[in-house]
Amino acid sequence: MKHANLSIFVPHAGCAYRCSFCNQRVISGAQTPPTPETVEALASQSLKALGARASSAQIAFFGGSFTAIDRMDMISLLKAAGRFVGEDGFSGIRISTRPDAVTKEIMDILWEHHVTAIELGVQSMDDAVLSLNGRGHTAADAGKAVRLIREYPMELGLQMMVGLYGDTLDGSLRTARKIADLHPDTVRVYPTVVLKGTGLAALYESGAYRPPGLTETVDACAGMLELFEERGIRVIRMGLHASPDVEEQMIAGVYHPAFRELCESRLYLRRIQGELARRDIRTGRITIYGNPRELSKLTGQKRCNLDALKAQGVVCRVRPDEALEGRQIHIEKEV
């Protein structure tokens, strides 16, 4: 049964910086910070709605830099959420924050108040890119925070962005490798979206910044997805959540409601092309067998993978094979 966290957004709260890309009110849809009473009401409603699924779900404080908000406000929110954690309740509390807002004192408070998972907005592991985008922390700060969090039995998640101002797709891939070297439990990968009213919007409108396009971003992020999977790191998100607010406020960048599926489809195309090259199949008709639950990704959105192969001279049929797992494929050449 699929779990569903209760997400409570804390827009801008606690953050002393305004990063070039940041407009959390648009991304989260939240306008005002939550109160303990709001948290209790949402948690109570969510418990009833989730039923037995609550035991595998978390109360998640997202959107702002949770550990940088006023200390008493943070503790009051944690206490309100903590009343719904444990037997017959949620499994724990998840928070997101900045690398430079993690200290030993903070970690002790989080552990005392049922926090079981922390996600750090690393965004880049290149200090020049971090500085250009107003992040206010360094790559070393990220490493220091990771080491501190690892002293506690908590799940660690790292978030990165692709195509930031001053970065390249190759640079983003280097960031992905450095993040993998930190051995997080989970990662989120966000292609940069330029939203109205942000520093990136001003840079874009002046011509100083041009984000990479969809095709090249999918290529790069497919490689990152493969990298993380090979390292045993769970990728829990690729691309911003589908949102009318984002669609209305974005002026450039890569946003697609099925971005992860585009990346997975690209991995299938690479796998098929690699197998055809290995077997020296350059033209003709083939049948590709895949996991029945993966056929839409194998085929590609609007049959894009099959069209790409046809353009190379290979006409494909796709068939299910229950014996194949994950992204396994089997190709038969038709005589």
N, C-alpha and C positions, 0 to 999 in steps of 0.2 A: 504494500500500500504506500503510495507516494505521500511523503510528509509535506507539511506546509507551515513555515514559520509565521509568527505574528510579527510583521514589520511595523515599527513605530519610528517615524522620521523626526530628526532633530535638526531642522534647517539652519545652517550657519552657526549654530550655537557653539560657543567655546573657541571658535577659530579666529585667531588674530590676523590671519592672512586672507587675501582675496586672490586666489590663484587665477591664472589667465583664462582658464576654461570654466570657472566655477559659476554656476547659477543653480544652487541646490533647490531653490523654490520651484524651478521648472522641472528639474530632474525628479524630485520626490513628490511634487504636487502639494507639499506641506507649506503652510503659510505662517503658523505660529508654533513655538516649542510646546511639547506636551507637558502636562502637569501630572503629579502622582494620581490625581483623581481620574484623569484621562487614561492613564496606563491601566489602572484597576478596572475601569469600565470596559476597555478594549480586551483585556486579558480574560475577564469574566465571560464576555460574549464569545470570544474565540474558543475558550474551553468548551462551551456548550456546542458550538458548531463543529469542532474537530472530534469530539468524543474520544474514542480510543487512540486516534492519531496524535493526540496532544503529547503522549508519552515520548514520541520521537521528534517533537517540534520544539523550537526555541522561541523565546521572546527576543526579538532582534532590534536593537537601537541603531538605526542607520541614518545617514544624511550629513551629520555634522561631525565634529571631532569630540566624541562623547567624553573622553577623559580630560578634556581641556575646559569643559564648562565649569561653572561655579561648583566647588567641592560639595557643598551642602545640597545643591540642586541635584548633582549627580547621585549622591547617596540616597536622596529621597526618591528618585526615580527607580534606583536599584531595589530599594526596600519595597516599593509598591509592586514591582515586577516579581520580586522574590517570594511574595505571598502566594504566588501561583505556580511555584516551582517545587517539584518533589512528587511524592506519592499522589496519584490521581491528578497530577498537573503537568506542566511543561517540563522538558528534560533539563533546561538550563536557560541562561541568558547569553545572547551574542551581541557584541558591540563592534563598532568600527571607529577608528581613530587615526591620528597621525603618528608617525614614528617618533617625533620629538615630544610627544605628550604621553610617553610611557616611562614611569619611574618605579622604583621598588615600592615606594609608599602607595602609588596608584595600584600596582599589581596586588598588593596585600588587600586593599579595599575591594578590588574586583573579585578576588578569590573568596573573600569573606561573604560576599553578596551573590554567590551562585553564578558568577560569570564562567561559562564553560568554553567560550570561543571568542577570539579576538581577530579582527581583520584590520590590517594596516594598509592605508593608502600610500603605497610606495611610489607609484606612477612611473618613475624612471630611476635607473641606477647610474645615471650620468649627471654629475654635479653641474655641468654647464647647462644642461637642459632644465634641471630643477631650478636653477637660478633664473634663467630666462623666463620661466613660467611662474615665478613668484611663490615657489613652494615653501621657502623658509626653513628647509631642512636639507641635509645632505644624504648621500648614499650610505655614508658611515653611520648616520643616525638610524637608518633602517636596520643595518646589521646589529647595532647595539641593542635596539628594541627587540629584535628577533631573539637574541641571546638571552635577554632578560625574561621574555615571555616563556621561553623554553625551560625555565627553572620551575614552571608551574604546569600541572597536568591539564593543560588547555589545548584546544584545537587552534592552530595558527593558520590564518588566511592572509594572502598578500594580493593586492590589487595593482594592476599596471595599466598604463594608457599607451596607445600606439599612434604615432604620427603627431606628437606634440610640436609646438613651435620650437625650432632649432634642432629638432631630431630628424632622423631618417628612418626608413623601415629597417635597414641594417642595424642601426643603432637600437631600435626597439627590440630586435632579435637578440642583441647583446644583453639588453636589460632582462629579457626572458631567461637567458642562460644564467645570469647572475642571480635572478630570483630562484631558479631551480636549484642553484648551489646552496641556497639558504634552507632548502628542504621544508617548505611549508606543507601543510596538509591539503590546503586548497588554494586555488588562484581564481581571480576574475580578470578578464582581458577586455578592455574598453577601447575601441577605436575612438579617436578624438572627434567630438561633435562641436561645432561652433554655434553657440547660442547667443541670441540677442542680449545686449547689455553686458557682455563680458569683455575682458581684455583681448581675448582672441578675436572677438568680433571687430574691434577697432583695428587690430593688426591685419585682419583679412580685408577689411574695407579699404585700408590704405595700400594694399598690395604687398605688404611685408610678409604675409603668411599665406601659404596655399597648402591645405591638407592633402595627403595622398588620396587617390581615387579608390573606388570600390574594388576594382579588379585586383590592383596591386596590394591593397590592404587585405583582401581575402587570401591572396597568395601568402603573404607574410604571416597572417594569423593562423592559417592552416598549419604552417611550419611550427608555430609556437604551440598549438594544440597537440601536435604530434610529439614535440619535445617534452611537454609536461606529462603526457600519457606514458611515454617511454620511461620517465623518471618516477612513475608511480604517484604523481601529483594530480589530485582530482580537480578538473576545471569545472567550476560550478556556475560560471556565467561568461558568455562572450557577447559583447555588445549591450547597449542600454536596453532596458525593458521597453516594450512597445508602449507608447504614451502619446495621447493627443497633444499634451502640453509641449513635449519635445518636438513633435512634428510641426507644431505651429510656430515655435520659437527658433528652430534651427535655421541657419542661413548657409551652412556649408559643413563638410565633413562626411563621415561614413556612418549612416544609420539605416538599419534594415531590421524589420521585425523578426526575421528568421536568419540572422547573421551567422549563428553557430552552424545551422544546417548548410549554409553556403560554404563554410570552411570544411565541414565534414565531407561534403560533396567533392570539394577540390582534392581532398586526400584520396577519395575513391578514384578520381580521374588520374591522379599521379600513379596510384597503384596499378590501375589497368594499363596505362601507358608503359609503365616499367615492365609489366609482365609481357606485353606485346613485343617490346624491344628485346627482352631476354629470349623470346621464342622466335624472333625475327619475323613477326607477322606484320606486314606493312599494308596490305590490302586484303579485301575479301569480306566474308561474312563470319561473324562469331556469335556464340551464345555466352553470356556472362551469367553465372550463377552466384547468388548472394543470399545472405540471411533474409528471410521473409520480412522481418521488421525493419530492414535497412534499405529496402528496394528504392524508396523515394529518394534517399540520399545518394544511392549508387547511380540512379538515373540522372539526378541533378534537377534543380528547379527549372521547370518548363523544358525538361529533357536536354538541358544544356550539355551534360557530359556526352550523351549519345550524339548530339549535333557536332560537338568538337571532334569526336572520333570519326564521324562520317566525313568531316572536312579533311581528315587525314587519309581517307580512303577505306576506312573500316566501318562496315555496317553492323550494328549490334542488336541483338535481342537480349532481354533481361528475364531471367527465370529464378524462382525461389528454390532454395535448397536448405531444408531444416537442419542438415548436418553441419552447416557453416555457422560459425560464431563471430560476433563482433563485426569487424570489417573484412573478414576473410572472403575471398572470391575464388571462383574456379572458371576458367575460360576454355571453351571448346571451339575449335575452328571447324566451320561447316565446309563440307566437301561439295 
